[in-house]
Amino acid sequence: MRLKQSVCNIIRDDGHRSLANRIFSHGITALIIFNVATVALDLLYMIPEGAELFFEIAEAVTVIIFTLEYALRLWTADLLHPKVRPAVARFRYMRSPMAIVDVLAVLPFYLPFAFPVNTTILRLLRLLRLARIMKLNRYSDAKTSEMVMSSIQEAFVLVDTDHNFLSANKSAENLFPSIKKIKKYESITQIENWPAELKNFDEKTLGRSVQFIMGGDNHYKANISMIFDKEKLLRYVILIQDITESVLLDRAEKERIEAELDMASKIQASLLPNRFPAFPGRDEFDIFALMNPAKEVGGDFYDFFFIDKNKLAVVIADVSGKGMPAALFMVNAKTQLKNIAIRQETSIAQVMETVNDLLCEGNDECLFVTIFFGVLDIPSGKFSYIDAGHDKPLVKTGEDNFNWLPTRPGLMAGFMEGSTYAQSEITLQKGDILFLYTDGVTEAENPAKEQFSTERLKIMVNGCDKDSPKEILSYIRKEIDAFADGEEQFDDIAMLALRVN
């Protein structure tokens, strides 16, 4: 099979141009020219005396070579048409104009054995063979490709299947000036500054865009494809486009967006209480909170504020979704809840119902927010709270460990207009601690895709030997990071702790 392929590569005339193929092609051309010249000399009676034997031998050698060539082309035809059966491939070759011309080239030698004809005149049929070679050289795929390339503005380089240079257009010469010095069939790696990204491509990498940088900050994109002639692979086509302008525009747009997101992140952070101690003049309680968005901006938020001098409100919430839409909805929810709670002298259940209806108005994106909202009456220690679909908080009372706070969950705010909420109460004594969080805590994942979980959170909170809200939250944050073990944070994380003093 290897011998057959080697023979095919030597005698083929479909644009493949190895050194052996060029030697064979030039040899056949020279032989035809010599043979046609002898015919002309014979017709003009200019053959020297005593040279007849030499020309007869030359004629015999010519016929033998042409006959052998025809037989070899017939033998290797299936390699040039691999998608059909060998018999079909050979029949296709036999009825092709190329094969007919090959037969006519040897016909003058064999015809006299059957018919009495003047072979000298018939030998002029070999001019057809010469014309076929001249036509192949003039109208080969490479020549046609060069004509097409001249009209293409992008850099266009043609190489053979061995990555040897065939031709290039003016744009390619401007991009790679050394192409002018590269000879045909030399490796493309000889081209000065030829990109490393274009040195080792093959059929498996075709159809992909290859990007590279040249000349400092000039960006280019190369697309590699193949030219086929019927079922035969001929050569690779490399089309190189200058994409510097689009890359710079994309970079500028990306930098603009990053700057805007950075500003939005700072604005969002400024909306949340972030100065601690939060109320230096009040020592009846200690409070601390933190929020780490998964993206530049997030949908989780916390808040704490005085409704009056004796009532402290605490809020933690989680907006559905992430990014800018969630951040905008978060700002609306936080603002509405605080304004209604301070302005409306009613129960916290009615506050939540009003906030829910306001969030449902114009909510075309169908966002919603889970909220835990509670109010501590400082003199009595009575803590009233509402759970609007949020994660159940942990509370530590007396000498006991942290346990889940009993709640009566309602619907998420902004989900359905007219929703009602049930209020719950608990009395907090000196030393009691309330721990609030969002699901970014319990759903944090490690590389094995295991979640931190509510069970682990409860164990970790009880394993903390600190009673300061700041120290508790710092401890839990470190435990989450250790558990994640480098895994990227995919959800916002917010926590709040309140200790009654």
HELIX and SHEET records of a PDB file:
HELIX    1   1 ARG A    2  ILE A   11  1                                  10    
HELIX    2   2 LEU A   19  LEU A   43  1                                  25    
HELIX    3   3 GLU A   52  LEU A   80  1                                  29    
HELIX    4   4 PRO A   86  MET A   94  1                                   9    
HELIX    5   5 PRO A   97  TYR A  110  1                                  14    
HELIX    6   6 LEU A  111  PHE A  113  5                                   3    
HELIX    7   7 THR A  119  LEU A  122  1                                   4    
HELIX    8   8 ARG A  123  LEU A  125  5                                   3    
HELIX    9   9 ARG A  126  TYR A  139  1                                  14    
HELIX   10  10 ASP A  141  MET A  149  1                                   9    
HELIX   11  11 LYS A  170  LEU A  175  1                                   6    
HELIX   12  12 PRO A  177  LYS A  181  5                                   5    
HELIX   13  13 ILE A  188  GLN A  190  5                                   3    
HELIX   14  14 ALA A  196  LEU A  198  5                                   3    
HELIX   15  15 GLU A  203  THR A  205  5                                   3    
HELIX   16  16 THR A  244  LEU A  271  1                                  28    
HELIX   17  17 GLY A  323  ARG A  343  1                                  21    
HELIX   18  18 ILE A  348  CYS A  360  1                                  13    
HELIX   19  19 ASP A  439  THR A  442  1                                   4    
HELIX   20  20 THR A  454  GLY A  463  1                                  10    
HELIX   21  21 PRO A  469  ALA A  484  1                                  16    
SHEET    1   A 5 PHE A 165  ALA A 168  0                                        
SHEET    2   A 5 ALA A 155  ASP A 160 -1                                        
SHEET    3   A 5 LYS A 232  ASP A 242 -1                                        
SHEET    4   A 5 ASN A 218  ASP A 229 -1                                        
SHEET    5   A 5 SER A 209  MET A 214 -1                                        
SHEET    1   B 5 PHE A 285  ASN A 292  0                                        
SHEET    2   B 5 ILE A 493  VAL A 500 -1                                        
SHEET    3   B 5 ILE A 433  TYR A 437 -1                                        
SHEET    4   B 5 LEU A 394  LYS A 396 -1                                        
SHEET    5   B 5 PHE A 402  TRP A 404 -1                                        
SHEET    1   C 5 ASP A 300  ASP A 308  0                                        
SHEET    2   C 5 LYS A 311  VAL A 319 -1                                        
SHEET    3   C 5 VAL A 369  ASP A 377 -1                                        
SHEET    4   C 5 LYS A 382  ALA A 388 -1                                        
SHEET    5   C 5 SER A 424  THR A 427 -1                                        
END                                                                             
